[in-house]
Structure formats: structure tokens, C-alpha cells
Amino acid sequence: MRLRLKLFIGFIAVSLLVGIVGYLGLYANKQVVTVYESGEEHFSSIIEASNEISSYAKRAEGHTMLFLTLHNETDRQKAFMRITSLREQTAFIEARIKNAEAKKKLEEIKSKTDELQSTVELLFKAYDNEVRTTGRFEPGNHEELIRKLDNLGAGIRTKGLELAKIELNLQDEQQIAAKKDAGSLYNIIFIISAVAIISALALGYIIARNIAGPVNKLREATIDIGKGGLGIRIEIKSKDEIGELAGSFNKMAEDLQ
């Protein structure tokens, strides 16, 4: 093999080792970033929707009570709109959650939402009947329903916050797992890097030895010839330029002798 080809192969081998280490480092970094970003997007959307559930439940209850006290038809419409928005948020979460405990909380929220809507409808129906028959609505006549409305609104808000807390804990657990996986991956990369460095050093040593060894033999033989030792011959079996030089040297020594 020609000397130039040997050096070229050595250079390519070292470059490949460095490239592999660099690629693995970039891959590890990308994996960690991807896990963090996907987890952040997934859990943040659910946590935000869970908080919205609490907000919509409170506002539905508030608009219902405003209508019963101020008799503004806009509040009646807004109460149902908030319940609709609440259901939209639960549907949004249902399509995304996977944890069993979170699913159980969501089912409880959906059940309470059904009860909330039924209670609101009963209060509005009682309002319409009482206004039609007596000309006015007396909240004191419907304390049980109003108390139920308040309890349901508070219950949905509590369940929404509990659901948000579950997802927040799951997010923390995923981030801890991601950090652990990243640590393991970086350890593997460190080992591979160490192997690559050792391999590069070994390869450099072998190439240097294959070049420096014959060159030293030539140098020593030249010194011996200078001292009159014309019978010296160099045994170099390589077929590169150094081998050719050794052959020429031996021929020269033979001619001189």
C-alpha cells in the first residue's frame, strides 16, 4: 500500500471517529430537547384546560345567580354558554390524557357538569314558573337548588385543580425521567468518545511506527555505509515508497561494494 494512501486512510478513520462522536452528541441533545418540548406542550395544554374548567364552572354559577337576582336575559344565555365551554374543555382534555387517575378525575368533572346543567335548568324553570304565576321570583323558596348549584360549582373547580395538579406531577416525573435518560446517554457518549480517542491514538501510533521505523533503519544504514560498512543491507518488506527507497538503497550499497 502506498504511503500516501496509508496517511489518507488514517486521516479518514480519525475523521470518522470524530464525526461519530459529534453526531452522537447532537443526537443526545436533540432527544433531550424533544422530550422536554413535547412534554411541555402536552402537559401545559392539559393544565391550562383544567384551570379553564374551574373558571367556566365558577362563571356559569355566577351568571345563573346574576340572572336570578337581576333578571337579565343575557346572564341566562351566558350561563349556558359557560357550561358549553366547560364541556369543550373536558372534551379537549379527554382526547389527550392517558393517566388512569387523571381520567377518573375527568369523569367526575363530566358527571358534575351534567348535574350542574340540570340544576341550572331547574332553577331557570322554577324562575319562569314563579314569575309567570306570582309575578316575582323568591330565591328563598329554592334554597336547596341554589345550595346544590354552589356545591356543584365548587366541586368542579376543586376537581379541575386536582386534575391540573396530577398533570403537573406527571410533567415533573417525565422531566426527571428525561434527565435520567439523558445522563445515561451522555455516559454512553463519553465511553464511545474515550474509545474513539484511544483508537485514534492507536491508529496514529501504528502509522507513525510504520513510517518512523523504516526511516530510522535507513538512517542507521546510511551512517554505517559512511563508516565503510558496504555490506549492510536493509530488510524492509513494505511495498510503499519507503520500501522502494530501501530497495534502491540496497542496490546502491551492492553496487558500491
NORHUGI-V779403 format. One record per residue. N is the residue number from 1. RES is the residue in three letters. NEAR is the number of other ideal C-beta (glycine too) atoms within 8 Angstrom. Layout:
BEGIN
{{N:RES:NEAR} {N:RES:NEAR}}
END
This chain:
BEGIN
{{1:MET:5} {2:ARG:7} {3:LEU:9} {4:ARG:7} {5:LEU:8} {6:LYS:12} {7:LEU:9} {8:PHE:8} {9:ILE:8} {10:GLY:11} {11:PHE:8} {12:ILE:8} {13:ALA:11} {14:VAL:11} {15:SER:8} {16:LEU:8} {17:LEU:12} {18:VAL:10} {19:GLY:8} {20:ILE:10} {21:VAL:12} {22:GLY:8} {23:TYR:8} {24:LEU:11} {25:GLY:9} {26:LEU:8} {27:TYR:8} {28:ALA:12} {29:ASN:8} {30:LYS:8} {31:GLN:11} {32:VAL:13} {33:VAL:8} {34:THR:8} {35:VAL:11} {36:TYR:10} {37:GLU:8} {38:SER:8} {39:GLY:12} {40:GLU:9} {41:GLU:8} {42:HIS:9} {43:PHE:13} {44:SER:9} {45:SER:10} {46:ILE:15} {47:ILE:12} {48:GLU:8} {49:ALA:11} {50:SER:15} {51:ASN:11} {52:GLU:11} {53:ILE:18} {54:SER:12} {55:SER:8} {56:TYR:13} {57:ALA:17} {58:LYS:10} {59:ARG:10} {60:ALA:16} {61:GLU:13} {62:GLY:8} {63:HIS:13} {64:THR:14} {65:MET:10} {66:LEU:10} {67:PHE:15} {68:LEU:11} {69:THR:7} {70:LEU:6} {71:HIS:7} {72:ASN:8} {73:GLU:7} {74:THR:6} {75:ASP:12} {76:ARG:11} {77:GLN:8} {78:LYS:10} {79:ALA:13} {80:PHE:11} {81:MET:8} {82:ARG:13} {83:ILE:14} {84:THR:8} {85:SER:10} {86:LEU:15} {87:ARG:10} {88:GLU:8} {89:GLN:13} {90:THR:13} {91:ALA:8} {92:PHE:10} {93:ILE:14} {94:GLU:9} {95:ALA:5} {96:ARG:9} {97:ILE:10} {98:LYS:5} {99:ASN:9} {100:ALA:5} {101:GLU:7} {102:ALA:14} {103:LYS:11} {104:LYS:8} {105:LYS:12} {106:LEU:13} {107:GLU:8} {108:GLU:9} {109:ILE:14} {110:LYS:10} {111:SER:8} {112:LYS:12} {113:THR:14} {114:ASP:8} {115:GLU:10} {116:LEU:17} {117:GLN:10} {118:SER:8} {119:THR:12} {120:VAL:14} {121:GLU:8} {122:LEU:9} {123:LEU:14} {124:PHE:11} {125:LYS:8} {126:ALA:12} {127:TYR:11} {128:ASP:8} {129:ASN:8} {130:GLU:12} {131:VAL:10} {132:ARG:5} {133:THR:6} {134:THR:6} {135:GLY:4} {136:ARG:6} {137:PHE:9} {138:GLU:8} {139:PRO:9} {140:GLY:5} {141:ASN:7} {142:HIS:10} {143:GLU:8} {144:GLU:6} {145:LEU:11} {146:ILE:12} {147:ARG:8} {148:LYS:10} {149:LEU:15} {150:ASP:9} {151:ASN:8} {152:LEU:14} {153:GLY:13} {154:ALA:8} {155:GLY:9} {156:ILE:16} {157:ARG:12} {158:THR:8} {159:LYS:13} {160:GLY:15} {161:LEU:11} {162:GLU:9} {163:LEU:16} {164:ALA:12} {165:LYS:8} {166:ILE:12} {167:GLU:15} {168:LEU:10} {169:ASN:8} {170:LEU:11} {171:GLN:13} {172:ASP:8} {173:GLU:8} {174:GLN:11} {175:GLN:10} {176:ILE:8} {177:ALA:8} {178:ALA:12} {179:LYS:9} {180:LYS:8} {181:ASP:11} {182:ALA:11} {183:GLY:8} {184:SER:8} {185:LEU:11} {186:TYR:9} {187:ASN:8} {188:ILE:9} {189:ILE:12} {190:PHE:8} {191:ILE:8} {192:ILE:11} {193:SER:9} {194:ALA:8} {195:VAL:8} {196:ALA:12} {197:ILE:9} {198:ILE:8} {199:SER:10} {200:ALA:12} {201:LEU:8} {202:ALA:8} {203:LEU:11} {204:GLY:10} {205:TYR:8} {206:ILE:8} {207:ILE:11} {208:ALA:8} {209:ARG:8} {210:ASN:10} {211:ILE:10} {212:ALA:8} {213:GLY:8} {214:PRO:14} {215:VAL:9} {216:ASN:8} {217:LYS:11} {218:LEU:13} {219:ARG:8} {220:GLU:8} {221:ALA:13} {222:THR:9} {223:ILE:8} {224:ASP:9} {225:ILE:12} {226:GLY:6} {227:LYS:6} {228:GLY:5} {229:GLY:7} {230:LEU:8} {231:GLY:6} {232:ILE:9} {233:ARG:8} {234:ILE:11} {235:GLU:4} {236:ILE:9} {237:LYS:5} {238:SER:8} {239:LYS:6} {240:ASP:10} {241:GLU:8} {242:ILE:13} {243:GLY:12} {244:GLU:9} {245:LEU:9} {246:ALA:13} {247:GLY:8} {248:SER:8} {249:PHE:12} {250:ASN:10} {251:LYS:8} {252:MET:8} {253:ALA:14} {254:GLU:8} {255:ASP:6} {256:LEU:7} {257:GLN:6}}
END
